[in-house]
Amino acid sequence: MELVPEKKVSNEIYQAFSLIKEKKLVEAEAFLKKEIDRSDPKSGPERAALLESTLGFLYRVKGDPKAAWRAYEKAEKLLPEDPSLKIISARFLIDEFAQYDSALKKAKQVLKLAAGSPSFEHQAKTTMGLAYLRKGEKKKARDVLQEILKKGFDGMASAENIDFNLVEAFLRRNLELDQCRQFIEKALTFARVKKEPKRTVFIEKLIGSFEQVFAHP
């Protein structure tokens, strides 16, 4: 189940993100808490969950990971079968708390909940690869990267959905250079086929930023 907010919620979230972008974090927090208080989780859990998730992002920006995690937990409890919230919390567990096994568990749940969704399957596999790599289980991480590469990006709506975090993590460790290059080149071809110039430029720059790594394995 994907999180599809109502128009009103979209406006609220847009307002919250605008405040965050303007560094008006106190105002953003007050605004989100007010909207959360006004929410009725029983009649509209999607609204409350999206607001809680946005509050979690705000706390990350503020550098308060514990408060961010509490907000993400509340969001996930409101929509326990929403794959996007599980991906968000899984990545947070990896980045902030080194809770790799918990992150793997959530990613595997996403594979079940969103079976048949190329974008969510891609995100879940990427999350698994990151968890394995950070755990030091390089072979398992490499196997996941190979699975992602083999599957490719067919079925994705946009190249914007391609996640480069695992590839970048491998490249920064000077590992799996051939597979990483194949991944990026496939992504570039996909972006060009989809006629997405901004994403194409981004991927070209990514190749350029790692050109020395590719040239000197």
C-alpha positions as CSV (number, residue, x, y, z in Angstrom):
1,M,0.0,0.0,0.0
2,E,1.5,3.3,-1.1
3,L,1.0,6.4,1.0
4,V,-1.2,8.7,-1.1
5,P,-2.1,11.9,0.9
6,E,-5.2,13.9,0.3
7,K,-4.8,17.3,-1.4
8,K,-5.2,19.1,1.9
9,V,-2.5,17.0,3.5
10,S,-0.2,17.7,0.5
11,N,-0.7,21.4,1.1
12,E,0.2,21.0,4.8
13,I,3.3,18.9,4.0
14,Y,4.3,21.4,1.4
15,Q,4.0,24.2,4.0
16,A,6.0,22.2,6.5
17,F,8.8,21.5,4.1
18,S,8.8,25.1,3.0
19,L,9.4,26.1,6.6
20,I,12.2,23.5,7.0
21,K,13.8,24.7,3.8
22,E,13.8,28.3,5.1
23,K,15.4,27.0,8.3
24,K,12.3,28.0,10.3
25,L,12.5,24.8,12.3
26,V,10.7,26.0,15.4
27,E,7.8,27.2,13.3
28,A,7.8,23.9,11.4
29,E,7.7,21.8,14.5
30,A,4.9,23.9,16.0
31,F,2.9,23.7,12.8
32,L,3.3,19.9,12.4
33,K,2.4,19.2,16.1
34,K,-0.7,21.3,15.7
35,E,-1.8,19.4,12.6
36,I,-1.0,16.1,14.3
37,D,-3.2,17.1,17.3
38,R,-6.0,17.9,14.8
39,S,-5.7,14.5,13.1
40,D,-8.0,11.6,13.9
41,P,-6.0,8.4,13.3
42,K,-9.1,6.3,13.5
43,S,-10.8,8.0,10.5
44,G,-7.7,8.9,8.6
45,P,-4.5,7.1,9.6
46,E,-2.8,8.1,6.3
47,R,-2.9,11.8,7.2
48,A,-1.6,11.3,10.7
49,A,1.2,8.9,9.5
50,L,2.4,11.4,6.9
51,L,2.5,14.2,9.4
52,E,4.4,12.1,11.9
53,S,6.9,11.0,9.2
54,T,7.5,14.6,8.2
55,L,8.0,15.5,11.9
56,G,10.6,12.7,12.0
57,F,12.4,14.3,9.0
58,L,12.3,17.6,10.8
59,Y,14.0,16.1,13.9
60,R,16.7,14.6,11.7
61,V,17.4,18.1,10.3
62,K,17.5,19.4,13.9
63,G,20.0,16.6,14.8
64,D,17.8,14.8,17.2
65,P,17.8,11.2,16.1
66,K,15.9,9.9,19.2
67,A,13.0,12.2,18.6
68,A,13.1,11.4,14.9
69,W,12.9,7.7,15.6
70,R,9.9,8.2,18.0
71,A,8.1,10.0,15.2
72,Y,8.9,7.4,12.6
73,E,7.8,4.7,14.9
74,K,4.4,6.4,15.4
75,A,4.0,6.8,11.7
76,E,4.7,3.1,11.1
77,K,2.3,2.0,13.8
78,L,-0.4,4.0,12.2
79,L,0.2,2.3,8.8
80,P,2.0,-0.9,9.6
81,E,1.7,-2.2,6.0
82,D,2.9,0.8,4.2
83,P,6.2,-0.1,2.5
84,S,7.5,3.5,2.1
85,L,7.4,4.1,5.9
86,K,9.2,0.8,6.5
87,I,12.0,1.8,4.0
88,I,12.3,5.2,5.7
89,S,12.7,3.7,9.2
90,A,15.0,0.9,7.9
91,R,17.4,3.4,6.4
92,F,17.2,5.5,9.6
93,L,18.2,2.4,11.6
94,I,21.2,1.9,9.4
95,D,22.3,5.5,9.3
96,E,21.8,6.6,12.9
97,F,21.8,3.5,15.1
98,A,23.7,0.8,13.3
99,Q,20.7,-1.6,13.8
100,Y,21.4,-3.6,10.7
101,D,19.4,-6.7,11.6
102,S,16.3,-4.7,12.4
103,A,16.7,-2.8,9.1
104,L,17.1,-6.1,7.2
105,K,13.9,-7.4,8.8
106,K,12.0,-4.3,7.7
107,A,13.4,-4.5,4.1
108,K,12.3,-8.1,3.8
109,Q,8.9,-7.2,5.0
110,V,8.7,-4.6,2.2
111,L,9.6,-7.3,-0.4
112,K,6.4,-9.2,0.8
113,L,4.2,-6.2,1.2
114,A,5.1,-4.6,-2.2
115,A,5.7,-7.7,-4.2
116,G,5.4,-6.8,-7.9
117,S,6.3,-3.1,-7.4
118,P,9.6,-2.6,-9.1
119,S,10.4,0.7,-7.3
120,F,9.7,-0.7,-3.8
121,E,11.5,-3.9,-4.5
122,H,14.5,-1.9,-5.7
123,Q,14.5,0.3,-2.5
124,A,14.2,-2.8,-0.3
125,K,17.0,-4.6,-2.0
126,T,19.2,-1.5,-1.8
127,T,18.4,-1.2,1.9
128,M,19.4,-4.8,2.4
129,G,22.7,-4.3,0.5
130,L,23.5,-1.3,2.6
131,A,22.8,-3.2,5.9
132,Y,25.0,-6.1,4.8
133,L,27.8,-3.9,3.7
134,R,27.8,-1.8,6.9
135,K,27.7,-5.1,8.9
136,G,30.9,-6.2,7.1
137,E,29.1,-9.0,5.2
138,K,30.6,-8.0,1.9
139,K,29.6,-11.2,0.0
140,K,26.0,-10.9,0.9
141,A,26.1,-7.2,0.0
142,R,27.7,-8.1,-3.4
143,D,25.0,-10.7,-4.0
144,V,22.3,-8.2,-3.4
145,L,24.0,-5.7,-5.8
146,Q,24.1,-8.5,-8.4
147,E,20.4,-9.2,-7.9
148,I,19.6,-5.5,-8.4
149,L,21.8,-5.4,-11.5
150,K,20.3,-8.5,-13.0
151,K,16.7,-7.2,-12.5
152,G,17.5,-3.8,-13.9
153,F,15.0,-1.0,-13.8
154,D,12.2,-2.3,-16.1
155,G,8.8,-1.4,-14.8
156,M,10.0,1.7,-12.9
157,A,8.0,4.9,-13.8
158,S,11.0,7.1,-13.7
159,A,14.8,7.2,-13.3
160,E,14.2,9.3,-10.2
161,N,13.3,6.1,-8.5
162,I,16.7,4.6,-9.0
163,D,18.7,4.5,-5.7
164,F,22.4,5.0,-6.0
165,N,23.3,4.7,-2.3
166,L,24.5,1.1,-2.5
167,V,26.6,1.7,-5.5
168,E,28.1,4.8,-4.0
169,A,28.9,2.8,-0.8
170,F,30.7,0.2,-2.8
171,L,32.6,2.7,-4.8
172,R,33.8,4.6,-1.7
173,R,35.2,1.3,-0.5
174,N,36.8,0.7,-3.9
175,L,34.7,-2.6,-4.2
176,E,32.8,-4.2,-7.0
177,L,33.9,-1.6,-9.6
178,D,32.7,-3.5,-12.7
179,Q,29.2,-4.1,-11.2
180,C,29.0,-0.5,-10.1
181,R,29.9,0.8,-13.5
182,Q,27.3,-1.5,-15.1
183,F,24.7,-0.3,-12.7
184,I,25.4,3.4,-13.4
185,E,25.5,2.9,-17.2
186,K,22.2,1.0,-17.1
187,A,20.7,3.8,-15.1
188,L,22.0,6.4,-17.6
189,T,20.5,4.5,-20.5
190,F,17.2,4.2,-18.6
191,A,17.1,8.0,-17.9
192,R,17.8,8.7,-21.6
193,V,15.1,6.3,-22.7
194,K,12.7,8.0,-20.3
195,K,13.8,11.4,-21.7
196,E,14.6,12.8,-18.3
197,P,17.3,15.4,-18.9
198,K,17.8,16.4,-15.3
199,R,18.3,12.8,-14.1
200,T,20.6,12.2,-17.1
201,V,22.8,15.1,-16.2
202,F,22.9,13.9,-12.6
203,I,24.0,10.4,-13.6
204,E,26.6,11.7,-16.0
205,K,28.1,13.8,-13.1
206,L,28.0,10.7,-10.9
207,I,30.1,8.8,-13.5
208,G,32.5,11.7,-13.7
209,S,32.9,11.9,-9.9
210,F,34.0,8.3,-9.8
211,E,36.0,8.3,-13.0
212,Q,39.3,8.1,-11.2
213,V,38.1,5.1,-9.3
214,F,37.0,3.3,-12.4
215,A,40.2,4.2,-14.2
216,H,42.4,2.9,-11.3
217,P,40.8,-0.2,-9.8
